């Protein structure tokens, strides 16, 4: 794995070390608690401790209260699938994804400089966009707002929906539903769930920073070439960020799958009852990852138009010259047509036009979109087993593929 860039104070900004991860009050807190280094080291330790702080007290307290398992209550802790996947799978994914996004995003942003896409006179704007992103990333007010949002709106809206069960559950006092929270329920409400929500909303904020940064860069007149073989004027590298966000797509699918599983096993619903929820979550993931990349569409469209005009004029001139020399000649050419460089030049010109014609307006491919969709819905697919046996699913898949 490539050595990652370490944390730098904002006063020591290096455009090659761009990061929306290495900063913010919570990051600084993790550093002081020796759960992260300046370059996101200790990822295993950080993931384990944060996950255990969210999950282990719930298990121990519910065990102490006799609600961890058994038939005494309808929803014991161990059978609460949504809680298990949220704190043991989705939360670790959010923590591990930080390192992946940091490393890939830094490389992607550095490509603007390495490929000399930023004109020399425009580099101050590029630096200014990075500084603006860092100010947002390091904002104490934003993370405080997220905490307030969780502990105020979260309790009045999200929490009430989360515990809306018509049965006794592990988080209620003595299994008495609305009468109060158990000790495990108190930890769940005031610590575990807020930690998860904070990390979740902080990721949305980071994606906002990334989208805003790309929008600012798109306002710079980039040195794009309609002849670049990536069919994106030289911006093909930017789609590599899709792979960095793949864990977040999986995380969304995991949270959705846990919620659906709880409803299926508690209420007797079927997976098809949640088809619209699956579609909505998939669209949200596509929106978060794809929409920021659309910032460059207008520049790509303009480069394509300019390429058609410029190379169109060149093609007409070359065509006239070629016809005059080889077709409508007044004097027999002294050269032979076979193997002549004029033919090769004509072929090269045709290839150039093909590149311009096939140039895309969006720096993301169909395969990228398919992978995002697959990563989002993959965690939901095991729930098909609640509708039909595994052997029938295998036979159906084999019939489709073969």
NORJOCOR-V643485 format. One record per backbone hydrogen bond with DSSP energy under -0.5 kcal/mol. CO is the residue of the C=O (numbers start at 1). NH is the residue of the N-H. If there is no record, write none. Layout:
<<CO;NH> <CO;NH>>
This chain:
<<9;12> <10;13> <14;17> <15;18> <21;23> <24;28> <25;29> <26;30> <27;31> <28;32> <29;33> <30;35> <30;36> <31;34> <37;40> <38;7> <41;37> <42;46> <43;47> <44;48> <45;49> <46;50> <47;51> <48;52> <49;53> <50;54> <51;55> <52;56> <52;57> <55;59> <56;60> <57;61> <58;62> <59;63> <60;64> <61;65> <62;67> <62;68> <63;66> <67;77> <68;78> <74;76> <75;170> <76;79> <77;80> <79;81> <80;84> <81;85> <82;86> <83;87> <84;88> <85;89> <85;90> <86;91> <89;93> <90;94> <91;95> <92;96> <93;97> <94;98> <95;98> <95;99> <96;99> <96;100> <97;101> <98;102> <99;103> <100;104> <101;105> <102;106> <103;107> <104;108> <105;109> <106;110> <107;111> <108;111> <108;112> <109;112> <109;113> <110;113> <110;114> <111;115> <112;117> <112;118> <113;116> <117;119> <117;223> <119;122> <119;123> <120;123> <122;125> <122;126> <123;127> <124;128> <125;129> <126;130> <127;131> <128;132> <129;133> <130;134> <131;135> <132;136> <133;137> <134;138> <136;139> <139;143> <140;144> <141;145> <142;146> <143;147> <144;148> <145;149> <146;150> <147;151> <148;152> <149;154> <152;156> <153;157> <153;158> <154;159> <157;161> <158;162> <159;163> <161;164> <163;165> <168;75> <169;172> <171;182> <172;175> <173;176> <176;179> <177;180> <180;173> <182;186> <183;187> <184;188> <185;189> <186;190> <187;191> <187;192> <188;193> <191;195> <192;196> <193;197> <194;198> <195;199> <196;200> <197;201> <198;202> <199;203> <200;204> <201;205> <202;206> <203;207> <204;208> <205;209> <206;210> <207;211> <208;212> <209;213> <210;214> <211;215> <212;216> <213;217> <214;218> <215;219> <216;219> <217;220> <220;222> <222;224> <225;228> <228;231> <231;360> <232;235> <233;225> <235;238> <236;239> <237;240> <238;241> <239;242> <240;243> <240;244> <241;245> <243;246> <245;249> <246;250> <247;251> <248;252> <249;253> <250;254> <251;255> <252;256> <253;257> <254;258> <255;259> <256;260> <257;261> <258;262> <259;263> <260;264> <261;265> <262;266> <263;267> <263;269> <264;268> <270;273> <271;274> <272;275> <274;278> <275;279> <276;280> <277;281> <278;282> <279;283> <280;284> <281;285> <282;286> <283;287> <284;288> <285;289> <286;290> <286;291> <287;291> <290;293> <290;294> <291;294> <292;295> <293;296> <294;297> <296;300> <297;301> <298;302> <299;303> <300;304> <301;305> <302;306> <303;307> <304;308> <305;309> <306;310> <307;311> <308;312> <309;313> <310;314> <311;315> <312;316> <313;317> <314;318> <315;319> <316;320> <317;321> <318;322> <319;323> <320;324> <321;325> <322;326> <322;327> <323;327> <323;328> <337;340> <340;343> <340;344> <341;345> <342;346> <343;347> <344;348> <345;349> <346;350> <347;351> <348;352> <349;353> <350;354> <351;355> <352;356> <353;357> <354;358> <356;359> <362;364> <365;369> <366;370> <367;371> <368;372> <369;373> <370;374> <371;375> <372;376> <373;377> <374;378> <375;379> <377;380> <377;381> <378;381> <378;382> <380;383> <381;384> <382;385> <383;386> <384;387> <384;388> <389;393> <390;394> <391;395> <392;396> <393;397> <394;398> <395;399> <396;400> <397;401> <398;402>>
